[in-house]
Amino acid sequence: MLQRKQTIWLLLAAVAAFLTMNFSFYSGNLSVNNQPVFQELTARSNTFLLILTVATGLLALISVFLYKNRKLQLRLTLIAILVSVVNIVLFFSEAKKYLQGNYTLTCILVFVIPILLVLASRGIYKDEKLIRNIDRLR
């Protein structure tokens, strides 16, 4: 299980997803009662962002333990990729609500998650293809 490359990619994606709950994506001034208030945008800032971020992390963690059922593991990883892309879109739409501000360096974590999940899905697909070829030769 842990010796497979895709397990490492899935674990790193889960860690990155859970880190986005604490590290900011965007920081700037937000208008509250017509007063600019400095605030950081994290996954905890919005309920829907929090749900999508936790879902991405949990899907990646659950996929780690499904190494015997590669088809289901691949499906869950593809769903996690879709959820993480939706999460990125939601982060950008939330960042537009700020009056002024900057993207932080830790926003890279949000973009790393789908990349790691794609790498994991490629590894899972290669394993499935290898097993099918071995079964065909028997």
GROMACS elastic network, one bead per residue, 0.5 to 0.9 nm:
[ bonds ]
;  ai    aj funct       b0    kb
    1     4     6  0.58930   500
    1     7     6  0.68607   500
    1    64     6  0.77505   500
    1    65     6  0.77107   500
    1    67     6  0.64773   500
    1    68     6  0.89013   500
    2     5     6  0.77705   500
    2     6     6  0.87073   500
    2     7     6  0.58828   500
    2     8     6  0.70910   500
    2    64     6  0.86007   500
    3     6     6  0.88046   500
    3     7     6  0.74818   500
    3     8     6  0.82160   500
    4     7     6  0.54837   500
    4     8     6  0.70829   500
    4   123     6  0.82964   500
    5     8     6  0.53495   500
    5     9     6  0.64949   500
    5    10     6  0.87847   500
    5   119     6  0.88140   500
    5   120     6  0.73361   500
    5   123     6  0.68544   500
    5   124     6  0.89842   500
    6    10     6  0.60171   500
    6    11     6  0.84825   500
    6    64     6  0.81769   500
    6   116     6  0.87697   500
    6   117     6  0.84729   500
    6   119     6  0.69594   500
    6   121     6  0.71830   500
    6   122     6  0.79734   500
    6   123     6  0.53895   500
    6   124     6  0.65216   500
    7    10     6  0.50809   500
    7    11     6  0.61027   500
    7    12     6  0.85334   500
    7    63     6  0.83323   500
    7    64     6  0.55915   500
    7    65     6  0.86813   500
    7    67     6  0.85142   500
    7   120     6  0.71210   500
    7   123     6  0.89891   500
    8    11     6  0.51276   500
    8    12     6  0.60959   500
    8    13     6  0.85197   500
    8    64     6  0.86212   500
    8   120     6  0.80600   500
    9    12     6  0.51567   500
    9    13     6  0.61072   500
    9    14     6  0.86409   500
    9    60     6  0.89821   500
    9   116     6  0.53382   500
    9   117     6  0.66258   500
    9   118     6  0.87775   500
    9   119     6  0.66778   500
    9   120     6  0.53761   500
   10    13     6  0.50414   500
   10    14     6  0.61943   500
   10    15     6  0.86469   500
   10    57     6  0.89134   500
   10    60     6  0.52984   500
   10    61     6  0.67690   500
   10    63     6  0.73369   500
   10    64     6  0.63851   500
   10    77     6  0.84130   500
   10   116     6  0.68164   500
   10   117     6  0.62685   500
   10   119     6  0.86734   500
   10   120     6  0.61004   500
   10   121     6  0.89732   500
   11    14     6  0.50904   500
   11    15     6  0.61948   500
   11    16     6  0.85754   500
   11    57     6  0.87818   500
   11    60     6  0.68377   500
   11    61     6  0.64818   500
   11    64     6  0.72457   500
   12    15     6  0.50626   500
   12    16     6  0.60632   500
   12    17     6  0.85070   500
   12    60     6  0.88652   500
   12   113     6  0.80411   500
   12   116     6  0.71761   500
   12   117     6  0.89830   500
   13    16     6  0.50701   500
   13    17     6  0.60715   500
   13    18     6  0.86509   500
   13    56     6  0.83921   500
   13    57     6  0.69782   500
   13    60     6  0.66536   500
   13    61     6  0.86254   500
   13   112     6  0.74675   500
   13   114     6  0.76672   500
   13   115     6  0.84440   500
   13   116     6  0.56576   500
   13   117     6  0.64372   500
   14    17     6  0.50524   500
   14    18     6  0.62573   500
   14    19     6  0.85640   500
   14    54     6  0.88923   500
   14    56     6  0.71599   500
   14    58     6  0.69674   500
   14    59     6  0.80726   500
   14    60     6  0.54669   500
   14    61     6  0.61155   500
   14   113     6  0.77865   500
   15    18     6  0.52211   500
   15    19     6  0.60877   500
   15    20     6  0.87784   500
   15    57     6  0.71752   500
   15   113     6  0.89956   500
   16    20     6  0.63878   500
   16    57     6  0.79687   500
   16   109     6  0.57980   500
   16   110     6  0.74162   500
   16   112     6  0.74751   500
   16   113     6  0.63034   500
   17    20     6  0.54079   500
   17    21     6  0.73030   500
   17    53     6  0.59320   500
   17    54     6  0.71620   500
   17    56     6  0.66380   500
   17    57     6  0.52283   500
   17    58     6  0.89552   500
   17    84     6  0.87545   500
   17   109     6  0.74463   500
   17   110     6  0.71647   500
   17   113     6  0.65934   500
   18    21     6  0.55859   500
   18    22     6  0.76902   500
   18    53     6  0.71210   500
   18    54     6  0.69072   500
   18    56     6  0.88082   500
   18    57     6  0.62683   500
   19    22     6  0.55834   500
   19    23     6  0.61803   500
   19   109     6  0.77160   500
   20    23     6  0.50615   500
   20    24     6  0.68520   500
   20    25     6  0.76307   500
   20    42     6  0.65007   500
   20    43     6  0.60542   500
   20    44     6  0.86792   500
   20    53     6  0.76800   500
   20   106     6  0.79801   500
   20   107     6  0.79414   500
   20   109     6  0.66214   500
   20   110     6  0.67884   500
   21    24     6  0.77534   500
   21    42     6  0.56910   500
   21    44     6  0.56456   500
   21    45     6  0.86919   500
   21    50     6  0.72393   500
   21    53     6  0.75078   500
   21    54     6  0.85682   500
   22    42     6  0.64126   500
   22    43     6  0.73674   500
   22    44     6  0.75693   500
   23    40     6  0.87898   500
   23    41     6  0.84964   500
   23    42     6  0.61482   500
   23    43     6  0.82567   500
   23   104     6  0.89347   500
   23   106     6  0.62338   500
   23   107     6  0.78988   500
   23   109     6  0.87553   500
   24    27     6  0.69215   500
   24    40     6  0.57592   500
   24    41     6  0.53409   500
   24    43     6  0.78291   500
   24   103     6  0.84350   500
   24   104     6  0.65820   500
   24   105     6  0.84541   500
   24   106     6  0.62953   500
   24   107     6  0.66696   500
   25    40     6  0.73422   500
   25    41     6  0.55108   500
   25    42     6  0.57086   500
   25    43     6  0.81827   500
   25    91     6  0.75435   500
   25    95     6  0.83594   500
   25   102     6  0.88949   500
   25   103     6  0.60338   500
   25   104     6  0.56262   500
   25   105     6  0.77540   500
   25   106     6  0.61909   500
   25   108     6  0.81307   500
   25   109     6  0.85544   500
   25   110     6  0.78548   500
   26    39     6  0.85548   500
   26    40     6  0.58118   500
   26    41     6  0.50268   500
   26    42     6  0.74348   500
   26    91     6  0.85883   500
   26    92     6  0.89548   500
   26    95     6  0.64228   500
   26    98     6  0.89997   500
   26   101     6  0.70932   500
   26   102     6  0.58216   500
   26   104     6  0.54329   500
   26   105     6  0.88808   500
   26   106     6  0.87572   500
   26   107     6  0.72196   500
   27    38     6  0.73116   500
   27    39     6  0.58165   500
   27    41     6  0.59342   500
   27    42     6  0.89235   500
   27    95     6  0.84127   500
   27    98     6  0.84280   500
   27   100     6  0.84910   500
   27   101     6  0.55088   500
   27   102     6  0.56906   500
   27   103     6  0.64008   500
   27   104     6  0.67714   500
   28    37     6  0.80041   500
   28    38     6  0.53778   500
   28    39     6  0.57132   500
   28    40     6  0.64827   500
   28    41     6  0.83968   500
   28    95     6  0.89468   500
   28    98     6  0.64687   500
   28    99     6  0.73201   500
   28   100     6  0.54824   500
   28   102     6  0.62786   500
   28   103     6  0.86161   500
   29    36     6  0.53828   500
   29    37     6  0.50792   500
   29    39     6  0.60568   500
   29    40     6  0.85402   500
   29    98     6  0.58419   500
   29    99     6  0.56137   500
   29   100     6  0.55106   500
   29   101     6  0.62002   500
   30    35     6  0.80012   500
   30    36     6  0.53827   500
   30    37     6  0.51781   500
   30    38     6  0.61928   500
   30    39     6  0.65037   500
   30    97     6  0.71907   500
   30    99     6  0.56602   500
   30   100     6  0.75691   500
   30   101     6  0.88461   500
   31    34     6  0.54934   500
   31    35     6  0.53874   500
   31    37     6  0.61336   500
   31    38     6  0.88101   500
   31    97     6  0.85772   500
   31    98     6  0.72282   500
   31    99     6  0.68159   500
   32    35     6  0.52120   500
   32    36     6  0.62265   500
   32    37     6  0.64890   500
   33    36     6  0.82513   500
   36    99     6  0.78536   500
   38   101     6  0.88520   500
   39    98     6  0.89202   500
   40    45     6  0.80531   500
   41    44     6  0.78522   500
   41    45     6  0.58576   500
   41    46     6  0.84840   500
   41    91     6  0.81371   500
   41    94     6  0.78706   500
   41    95     6  0.72902   500
   42    45     6  0.53325   500
   42    46     6  0.79119   500
   42    49     6  0.83101   500
   42    50     6  0.85716   500
   42    91     6  0.84925   500
   43    46     6  0.63593   500
   43    47     6  0.79493   500
   43    48     6  0.84776   500
   43    49     6  0.51454   500
   43    51     6  0.85100   500
   43    52     6  0.86156   500
   43    53     6  0.67238   500
   43    91     6  0.81442   500
   44    47     6  0.67297   500
   44    48     6  0.89201   500
   44    49     6  0.69193   500
   44    50     6  0.53111   500
   45    48     6  0.89917   500
   45    49     6  0.73987   500
   45    50     6  0.75562   500
   46    49     6  0.51920   500
   46    50     6  0.62004   500
   46    51     6  0.87366   500
   46    94     6  0.84863   500
   47    50     6  0.50407   500
   47    51     6  0.62123   500
   47    52     6  0.86896   500
   48    51     6  0.50705   500
   48    52     6  0.61806   500
   48    53     6  0.84927   500
   48    87     6  0.88000   500
   48    90     6  0.85325   500
   49    52     6  0.52446   500
   49    53     6  0.60193   500
   49    54     6  0.85340   500
   49    87     6  0.64811   500
   49    90     6  0.69651   500
   49    91     6  0.73689   500
   50    53     6  0.51533   500
   50    54     6  0.60825   500
   50    55     6  0.84057   500
   51    54     6  0.52880   500
   51    55     6  0.59956   500
   51    56     6  0.85940   500
   52    56     6  0.61101   500
   52    57     6  0.86448   500
   52    83     6  0.64890   500
   52    84     6  0.73224   500
   52    86     6  0.80708   500
   52    87     6  0.61218   500
   53    56     6  0.51602   500
   53    57     6  0.63040   500
   53    58     6  0.86021   500
   53    83     6  0.81899   500
   53    84     6  0.73220   500
   53    87     6  0.69096   500
   54    57     6  0.51045   500
   54    58     6  0.59832   500
   54    59     6  0.84213   500
   55    58     6  0.51162   500
   55    59     6  0.59296   500
   55    60     6  0.84822   500
   55    80     6  0.76631   500
   55    83     6  0.76877   500
   55    84     6  0.88560   500
   56    59     6  0.52186   500
   56    60     6  0.62428   500
   56    61     6  0.86768   500
   56    79     6  0.85208   500
   56    80     6  0.52195   500
   56    81     6  0.78266   500
   56    83     6  0.62908   500
   56    84     6  0.61757   500
   56    87     6  0.88335   500
   56   113     6  0.86478   500
   57    60     6  0.52112   500
   57    61     6  0.62249   500
   57    62     6  0.86271   500
   57    80     6  0.81357   500
   58    62     6  0.59395   500
   58    63     6  0.83466   500
   58    80     6  0.88512   500
   59    62     6  0.51265   500
   59    63     6  0.60048   500
   59    64     6  0.87238   500
   59    76     6  0.63364   500
   59    77     6  0.69533   500
   59    79     6  0.80205   500
   59    80     6  0.59485   500
   60    63     6  0.51099   500
   60    64     6  0.65245   500
   60    76     6  0.77320   500
   60    77     6  0.65636   500
   60    80     6  0.68198   500
   60   117     6  0.78108   500
   61    64     6  0.52816   500
   61    65     6  0.71999   500
   62    65     6  0.56067   500
   62    66     6  0.67673   500
   62    73     6  0.83089   500
   62    76     6  0.82967   500
   63    66     6  0.51664   500
   63    67     6  0.73236   500
   63    70     6  0.89846   500
   63    72     6  0.81258   500
   63    73     6  0.51160   500
   63    74     6  0.79121   500
   63    76     6  0.64401   500
   63    77     6  0.66747   500
   64    67     6  0.63768   500
   64    73     6  0.77383   500
   65    68     6  0.80076   500
   65    73     6  0.84602   500
   66    69     6  0.54095   500
   66    70     6  0.67527   500
   66    72     6  0.72977   500
   66    73     6  0.55756   500
   67    70     6  0.57603   500
   67    73     6  0.68047   500
   67   124     6  0.86468   500
   68    71     6  0.89885   500
   68    73     6  0.85150   500
   69    72     6  0.56744   500
   69    73     6  0.61978   500
   69    74     6  0.87497   500
   70    74     6  0.59469   500
   70    75     6  0.85069   500
   70   124     6  0.65283   500
   70   125     6  0.79865   500
   70   127     6  0.79508   500
   70   128     6  0.64563   500
   71    74     6  0.51498   500
   71    75     6  0.62652   500
   71    76     6  0.87068   500
   71   124     6  0.83790   500
   71   125     6  0.84498   500
   71   128     6  0.76122   500
   72    75     6  0.50124   500
   72    76     6  0.61319   500
   72    77     6  0.84838   500
   73    76     6  0.52660   500
   73    77     6  0.61481   500
   73    78     6  0.86573   500
   73   121     6  0.84263   500
   73   124     6  0.75734   500
   74    77     6  0.50711   500
   74    78     6  0.61692   500
   74    79     6  0.86215   500
   74   120     6  0.85749   500
   74   121     6  0.58922   500
   74   122     6  0.88287   500
   74   124     6  0.62434   500
   74   125     6  0.70813   500
   75    78     6  0.51373   500
   75    79     6  0.62141   500
   75    80     6  0.85894   500
   75   121     6  0.87596   500
   76    80     6  0.60929   500
   76    81     6  0.86359   500
   77    81     6  0.62482   500
   77    82     6  0.87272   500
   77   117     6  0.64310   500
   77   118     6  0.80087   500
   77   120     6  0.76190   500
   77   121     6  0.62140   500
   78    81     6  0.50138   500
   78    82     6  0.63767   500
   78    83     6  0.87004   500
   78   117     6  0.77593   500
   78   118     6  0.79045   500
   78   121     6  0.70780   500
   79    82     6  0.50786   500
   79    83     6  0.61803   500
   79    84     6  0.85790   500
   80    83     6  0.50124   500
   80    84     6  0.60304   500
   80    85     6  0.85860   500
   80   114     6  0.79629   500
   80   117     6  0.73917   500
   81    84     6  0.51389   500
   81    85     6  0.62544   500
   81    86     6  0.86925   500
   81   113     6  0.80113   500
   81   114     6  0.53260   500
   81   115     6  0.84629   500
   81   117     6  0.61198   500
   81   118     6  0.71315   500
   82    85     6  0.52264   500
   82    86     6  0.63154   500
   82    87     6  0.85744   500
   82   114     6  0.82603   500
   83    86     6  0.50918   500
   83    87     6  0.60765   500
   83    88     6  0.87391   500
   84    88     6  0.62656   500
   84    89     6  0.87319   500
   84   110     6  0.79115   500
   84   111     6  0.86108   500
   84   113     6  0.69530   500
   84   114     6  0.60670   500
   85    88     6  0.50614   500
   85    89     6  0.63939   500
   85    90     6  0.86552   500
   85   111     6  0.86086   500
   85   114     6  0.69370   500
   86    89     6  0.51048   500
   86    90     6  0.61849   500
   86    91     6  0.86377   500
   87    90     6  0.50386   500
   87    91     6  0.61606   500
   87    92     6  0.87439   500
   87   110     6  0.82173   500
   88    91     6  0.50395   500
   88    92     6  0.63772   500
   88    93     6  0.87105   500
   88   110     6  0.66493   500
   88   111     6  0.74285   500
   89    92     6  0.52346   500
   89    93     6  0.62679   500
   89    94     6  0.86816   500
   90    93     6  0.50232   500
   90    94     6  0.61077   500
   90    95     6  0.85196   500
   91    94     6  0.51650   500
   91    95     6  0.61558   500
   91    96     6  0.88482   500
   91   110     6  0.88529   500
   92    96     6  0.64394   500
   93    96     6  0.53103   500
   93    97     6  0.71952   500
   94    97     6  0.55515   500
   94    98     6  0.77091   500
   95    98     6  0.57681   500
   95   101     6  0.86967   500
   95   103     6  0.85807   500
   96    99     6  0.78226   500
   96   100     6  0.89057   500
   97   100     6  0.89194   500
   98   101     6  0.68947   500
  103   106     6  0.83215   500
  103   107     6  0.67148   500
  104   107     6  0.56120   500
  104   108     6  0.82717   500
  105   108     6  0.62719   500
  105   109     6  0.86961   500
  106   109     6  0.58213   500
  106   110     6  0.80315   500
  107   110     6  0.55967   500
  107   111     6  0.72018   500
  108   111     6  0.52599   500
  108   112     6  0.61988   500
  108   113     6  0.89601   500
  109   112     6  0.50209   500
  109   113     6  0.64846   500
  110   113     6  0.57194   500
  110   114     6  0.79007   500
  111   114     6  0.63249   500
  111   115     6  0.69993   500
  112   115     6  0.51777   500
  112   116     6  0.61448   500
  112   117     6  0.86205   500
  113   116     6  0.52814   500
  113   117     6  0.62277   500
  113   118     6  0.87018   500
  114   118     6  0.60360   500
  114   119     6  0.85670   500
  115   118     6  0.51476   500
  115   119     6  0.63146   500
  115   120     6  0.86778   500
  116   119     6  0.50945   500
  116   120     6  0.62118   500
  116   121     6  0.86722   500
  117   121     6  0.61117   500
  117   122     6  0.85824   500
  118   121     6  0.50528   500
  118   122     6  0.61788   500
  118   123     6  0.86760   500
  119   122     6  0.51803   500
  119   123     6  0.64098   500
  119   124     6  0.87813   500
  120   123     6  0.51237   500
  120   124     6  0.62064   500
  120   125     6  0.85964   500
  121   125     6  0.60303   500
  121   126     6  0.85232   500
  122   125     6  0.51165   500
  122   126     6  0.61807   500
  122   127     6  0.86809   500
  123   126     6  0.50980   500
  123   127     6  0.62380   500
  123   128     6  0.86505   500
  124   127     6  0.51259   500
  124   128     6  0.62142   500
  124   129     6  0.86097   500
  125   128     6  0.50682   500
  125   129     6  0.60976   500
  125   130     6  0.85452   500
  126   129     6  0.50446   500
  126   130     6  0.60827   500
  126   131     6  0.86267   500
  127   130     6  0.50533   500
  127   131     6  0.61853   500
  127   132     6  0.86094   500
  128   131     6  0.51749   500
  128   132     6  0.61927   500
  128   133     6  0.86580   500
  129   132     6  0.51218   500
  129   133     6  0.62294   500
  129   134     6  0.86700   500
  130   133     6  0.51508   500
  130   134     6  0.62147   500
  130   135     6  0.86461   500
  131   134     6  0.50565   500
  131   135     6  0.61035   500
  131   136     6  0.85202   500
  132   135     6  0.51039   500
  132   136     6  0.61088   500
  132   137     6  0.87555   500
  133   136     6  0.50400   500
  133   137     6  0.64059   500
  133   138     6  0.89696   500
  134   137     6  0.52521   500
  134   138     6  0.66001   500
  135   138     6  0.53186   500
